[in-house]
Amino acid sequence: MDNFIEEALRTESTLNPLSTTYEENTARLLHAAIGLVTESGEFIDALKKFLFYGRPLDLVNLKEELGDILWYVAVAMSALDTTFEEEMDRVIRKLRTR
């Protein structure tokens, strides 16, 4: 799974319009955060169309949006110097203490 981060980052933009204002990792985190919100919005929009407009539930689109969300998570994890495994372990430990 950590290979996902490496592979995903091959397509990360090297254009950084914030480079004079923020350190690079801060700009990458901002890019990831904006992307996560955007893709999450597209995910919920597909559900809205199904629930409120009577359109068929587009499972293919929902899966594609989840994949896009994972791409932005990979950027954020790289900027934070962590991995999927580390964060999954952290979440499981937190849930077990509850």
Buried (B, 14 or more C-beta within 10 A) or exposed (E): EEEBBEEBBEEBEEEEEEEEEBEEEEBBBBBBEEBBEBBBEBBEEBEEBBEEEEEEEBEEBBEBBEEBBBBBBBBBBBBBEBBBEEBEEEEEEEEEEE
